Amino acid sequence: MKAVYYPGCTLHEKAKELDDGARKAAQALGIELVELPEWTCCGAAFPLSKDNVIGMVSAARILSNARKYGDRITTLCSFCYNVLQRVNTAIKEDPEKKAKLNAYLEDNYGGEVKVVHYIEMLAEYGFENIRKKIKKPLKLKLAPYYGCQLLRPEKELHFDIADRPTILEKFIESIGCTPVDFPYKTECCGSYHILKAPESAYRCSYKIINNAASNGAEALVVTCPLCYFNIETEQGKIAAAYSDLKPIPVFYITEVLAMALGIEVDMTRHSVDVSEIVKKCAEAGA
């Protein structure tokens, strides 16, 4: 199995562990991730103005370049997935935007490339096939946190079912863990409010953390670097703002997948202590 891979900016800097786990886990599963040559930033956010076609050029260029290497592109960052998928949909469904973007690119791209999230790639590989390759069933109670960028708007993204997704739960089961259902799994963490109105983001993240912990989760699993930052990296500040916060470790999906496959991953960048869980996982394979 081979996949053209677009890591995106954040996975090369702030979220290296998300990228590192993805590459190592894919290799262990026999999936070849081929990084797209000479890629650029996707634009980080889909332009909200209907007339802002120039804001789609970066993503359109990535998609057009990916066509040279295959008929699909795999990404992992939720924001990258959201932007690439929505721009691809716009090109396929809006002739005017398609014409303008191709004029900028001096190309004739028509949306032929399929945008696939890493977790969708794993689903295609087969969760049962993943289960057979697990060396250390983690046996943890993990709360799957989807956030908003993977799911909405549903008509443009086509990722699972927006109000009742199950793909992360199936993934969690495949690595020997128990998925914990909790009402806030598709709520926004506060997103970019963390930059200008951090107290607003803290309030959103506080509800997610406490809701997951109250429902019995030992840890949260995420796919989005910004969600990780808001919920994990800023958890100490959230605790300072909310004295009744129930602290909980947060992992990227690729970290727990790599651990379950028996791969060593760097856990030193975590802000919330994960030593007990890592120890428990190590003992599971002893």
C-alpha positions as CSV (number, residue, x, y, z in Angstrom):
1,M,0.0,0.0,0.0
2,K,1.4,3.4,-1.0
3,A,0.2,6.9,-0.2
4,V,1.2,10.4,-1.3
5,Y,1.6,12.2,2.0
6,Y,1.2,15.9,2.8
7,P,2.4,16.6,6.3
8,G,1.8,20.3,6.4
9,C,3.7,23.0,8.2
10,T,2.7,22.3,11.8
11,L,3.8,18.6,11.6
12,H,7.3,19.8,10.6
13,E,7.6,22.1,13.6
14,K,5.2,22.2,16.6
15,A,3.7,18.7,16.1
16,K,6.7,16.6,15.1
17,E,5.5,13.7,17.3
18,L,2.3,13.5,15.3
19,D,4.3,13.2,12.1
20,D,6.9,10.9,13.6
21,G,4.3,8.4,14.9
22,A,2.5,8.5,11.6
23,R,5.6,7.6,9.6
24,K,6.8,4.9,11.9
25,A,3.4,3.3,12.3
26,A,2.8,3.3,8.6
27,Q,6.1,1.6,8.0
28,A,5.3,-1.1,10.6
29,L,2.0,-1.7,8.9
30,G,3.6,-2.0,5.4
31,I,2.2,1.3,4.2
32,E,4.7,3.5,2.2
33,L,4.2,7.2,2.9
34,V,5.7,9.2,0.0
35,E,6.0,12.8,1.0
36,L,4.8,15.2,-1.7
37,P,7.8,17.0,-3.1
38,E,8.1,20.8,-2.8
39,W,4.9,21.3,-0.9
40,T,3.8,24.6,0.7
41,C,1.4,25.7,3.4
42,C,-2.2,24.9,2.6
43,G,-3.4,28.3,3.8
44,A,-4.2,27.1,7.3
45,A,-7.9,28.1,7.2
46,F,-10.5,27.9,4.4
47,P,-11.5,31.4,3.3
48,L,-15.0,32.4,4.6
49,S,-15.6,35.0,2.0
50,K,-17.1,33.5,-1.1
51,D,-15.1,35.9,-3.3
52,N,-11.8,35.1,-1.7
53,V,-10.5,32.8,-4.4
54,I,-6.9,33.9,-3.9
55,G,-7.1,32.3,-0.5
56,M,-7.6,28.9,-2.1
57,V,-4.6,29.1,-4.4
58,S,-2.1,27.4,-2.1
59,A,-4.4,24.4,-1.5
60,A,-5.3,24.2,-5.2
61,R,-1.6,24.1,-6.1
62,I,-0.9,21.3,-3.6
63,L,-3.8,19.3,-5.1
64,S,-2.6,19.9,-8.6
65,N,0.9,18.9,-7.8
66,A,-0.3,15.7,-6.1
67,R,-2.0,14.7,-9.3
68,K,1.5,14.1,-10.8
69,Y,2.2,11.3,-8.2
70,G,-1.2,9.6,-7.8
71,D,-4.9,9.9,-7.6
72,R,-5.1,10.7,-3.9
73,I,-3.3,12.6,-1.2
74,T,-3.2,11.7,2.5
75,T,-2.9,14.3,5.2
76,L,-3.1,14.2,9.0
77,C,-3.6,17.7,10.3
78,S,-7.3,18.4,10.7
79,F,-6.9,21.9,9.4
80,C,-5.0,20.7,6.4
81,Y,-7.7,18.1,5.7
82,N,-10.4,20.7,6.1
83,V,-8.8,23.2,3.7
84,L,-7.7,20.7,1.0
85,Q,-11.1,18.9,1.0
86,R,-13.1,22.1,0.8
87,V,-11.0,23.6,-1.9
88,N,-11.2,20.4,-3.8
89,T,-15.0,20.4,-3.4
90,A,-15.2,24.0,-4.6
91,I,-13.2,23.2,-7.7
92,K,-15.4,20.3,-8.5
93,E,-18.7,22.0,-7.9
94,D,-18.1,25.7,-8.8
95,P,-17.1,26.3,-12.4
96,E,-16.2,29.9,-11.8
97,K,-13.8,29.2,-8.9
98,K,-12.3,26.3,-10.9
99,A,-11.7,28.7,-13.9
100,K,-10.1,31.4,-11.7
101,L,-7.9,29.0,-9.7
102,N,-6.6,27.3,-12.9
103,A,-5.9,30.8,-14.3
104,Y,-3.7,31.5,-11.3
105,L,-2.0,28.1,-11.5
106,E,-1.8,28.0,-15.3
107,D,-3.1,24.5,-15.1
108,N,-6.3,22.5,-15.8
109,Y,-7.0,20.8,-12.5
110,G,-10.6,19.6,-12.0
111,G,-10.6,18.0,-8.6
112,E,-9.4,14.6,-9.7
113,V,-7.3,14.0,-6.6
114,K,-9.1,12.4,-3.6
115,V,-8.2,13.9,-0.2
116,V,-7.9,11.2,2.4
117,H,-7.3,11.7,6.1
118,Y,-4.7,9.3,7.7
119,I,-7.4,7.7,9.8
120,E,-9.4,7.0,6.7
121,M,-6.3,5.4,5.2
122,L,-6.1,3.2,8.2
123,A,-9.8,2.3,7.8
124,E,-9.1,1.3,4.2
125,Y,-6.1,-0.7,5.3
126,G,-8.5,-2.5,7.6
127,F,-8.9,-2.1,11.4
128,E,-9.0,-5.9,11.7
129,N,-5.7,-6.0,9.9
130,I,-4.2,-3.5,12.3
131,R,-5.5,-5.6,15.2
132,K,-3.5,-8.6,13.9
133,K,-0.3,-6.6,14.0
134,I,-0.7,-5.1,17.5
135,K,2.2,-6.2,19.8
136,K,1.1,-4.3,22.9
137,P,-2.6,-4.0,23.3
138,L,-2.8,-0.9,25.4
139,K,-6.0,-1.8,27.3
140,L,-6.7,1.9,28.1
141,K,-10.0,3.7,28.3
142,L,-9.5,6.3,25.5
143,A,-11.9,9.2,24.7
144,P,-11.9,10.0,21.0
145,Y,-11.9,13.7,20.4
146,Y,-12.9,14.7,16.9
147,G,-13.2,18.4,17.3
148,C,-14.8,20.4,14.4
149,Q,-12.4,20.6,11.5
150,L,-12.7,16.9,10.5
151,L,-16.5,16.9,10.5
152,R,-17.9,20.3,9.5
153,P,-19.3,21.3,7.1
154,E,-20.4,17.8,6.5
155,K,-21.5,18.3,2.9
156,E,-18.1,19.5,1.9
157,L,-15.9,17.2,3.9
158,H,-17.7,13.8,3.6
159,F,-15.8,12.6,6.7
160,D,-17.9,10.0,8.6
161,I,-21.2,11.3,10.0
162,A,-20.9,14.7,11.5
163,D,-23.2,14.3,14.5
164,R,-22.4,10.7,15.3
165,P,-19.0,9.7,14.0
166,T,-17.5,6.3,14.8
167,I,-14.2,6.0,12.9
168,L,-12.0,7.0,15.9
169,E,-13.9,4.5,18.1
170,K,-13.2,1.7,15.6
171,F,-9.5,2.7,15.6
172,I,-9.3,2.7,19.4
173,E,-10.8,-0.8,19.5
174,S,-8.2,-2.0,16.9
175,I,-5.3,-1.1,19.2
176,G,-6.7,-3.0,22.1
177,C,-8.4,-0.1,23.9
178,T,-11.9,0.7,25.0
179,P,-13.5,3.8,23.4
180,V,-15.2,6.2,25.9
181,D,-18.2,7.9,24.5
182,F,-18.7,11.5,25.8
183,P,-21.0,14.3,24.6
184,Y,-18.3,16.8,23.9
185,K,-16.3,14.7,21.4
186,T,-17.3,16.9,18.5
187,E,-17.4,20.3,20.2
188,C,-14.8,22.9,19.3
189,C,-11.8,23.3,21.6
190,G,-11.8,27.1,21.1
191,S,-9.5,26.9,18.0
192,Y,-7.7,30.2,17.2
193,H,-9.5,32.1,20.0
194,I,-6.4,30.9,22.0
195,L,-4.5,33.7,20.4
196,K,-6.8,36.7,21.0
197,A,-9.3,35.5,23.6
198,P,-7.5,32.7,25.5
199,E,-10.1,32.7,28.3
200,S,-12.7,31.7,25.7
201,A,-10.6,28.8,24.5
202,Y,-9.9,27.7,28.1
203,R,-13.6,27.5,28.8
204,C,-14.2,25.3,25.7
205,S,-11.3,23.0,26.5
206,Y,-12.2,22.8,30.2
207,K,-15.6,21.4,29.3
208,I,-14.1,18.8,26.9
209,I,-11.5,17.7,29.4
210,N,-13.9,17.4,32.4
211,N,-16.5,15.7,30.2
212,A,-14.1,13.0,29.0
213,A,-12.7,12.4,32.5
214,S,-16.2,12.3,34.1
215,N,-17.2,9.6,31.7
216,G,-14.3,7.4,32.7
217,A,-11.6,8.2,30.2
218,E,-7.9,7.6,31.2
219,A,-6.8,9.8,28.3
220,L,-8.0,11.7,25.3
221,V,-6.8,11.0,21.7
222,V,-6.8,13.7,19.0
223,T,-5.7,14.3,15.4
224,C,-5.5,18.1,15.3
225,P,-2.3,20.0,16.4
226,L,-4.3,23.0,17.5
227,C,-6.7,20.9,19.5
228,Y,-3.7,19.2,21.1
229,F,-2.2,22.6,22.0
230,N,-5.5,23.9,23.5
231,I,-6.3,20.8,25.4
232,E,-2.9,19.4,26.3
233,T,-0.2,22.1,26.2
234,E,-2.5,24.7,27.8
235,Q,-4.0,22.4,30.4
236,G,-1.9,23.9,33.2
237,K,-3.4,27.3,32.5
238,I,-6.9,25.8,32.2
239,A,-6.4,24.2,35.7
240,A,-5.4,27.6,37.0
241,A,-8.6,29.1,35.7
242,Y,-10.8,26.2,36.8
243,S,-10.0,24.7,40.1
244,D,-12.3,21.7,39.6
245,L,-10.5,20.6,36.4
246,K,-9.9,16.9,36.2
247,P,-6.4,16.6,34.6
248,I,-6.1,14.0,31.9
249,P,-3.3,13.0,29.5
250,V,-3.8,13.8,25.8
251,F,-2.2,11.7,22.9
252,Y,-2.1,12.0,19.2
253,I,-3.7,9.0,17.5
254,T,-0.3,8.2,15.9
255,E,1.4,8.0,19.3
256,V,-1.0,5.4,20.7
257,L,-0.9,3.5,17.4
258,A,2.9,3.4,17.4
259,M,3.0,2.3,21.1
260,A,0.5,-0.5,20.4
261,L,2.7,-1.6,17.4
262,G,5.6,-1.8,19.8
263,I,7.4,1.2,18.4
264,E,9.3,3.6,20.7
265,V,8.0,7.2,20.5
266,D,9.3,10.3,22.1
267,M,7.0,11.4,25.0
268,T,9.1,14.2,26.4
269,R,7.2,16.9,24.6
270,H,4.0,16.2,26.6
271,S,3.0,18.9,29.1
272,V,0.7,16.6,31.1
273,D,2.4,13.7,32.7
274,V,2.0,10.5,30.7
275,S,4.6,8.4,32.6
276,E,2.0,6.1,34.3
277,I,0.2,5.3,31.0
278,V,3.5,4.7,29.2
279,K,4.6,2.4,32.0
280,K,1.3,0.6,31.8
281,C,1.6,0.2,28.1
282,A,5.2,-1.1,28.4
283,E,4.1,-3.7,31.0
284,A,1.3,-4.8,28.6
285,G,3.8,-6.1,26.2
286,A,6.2,-7.7,28.7
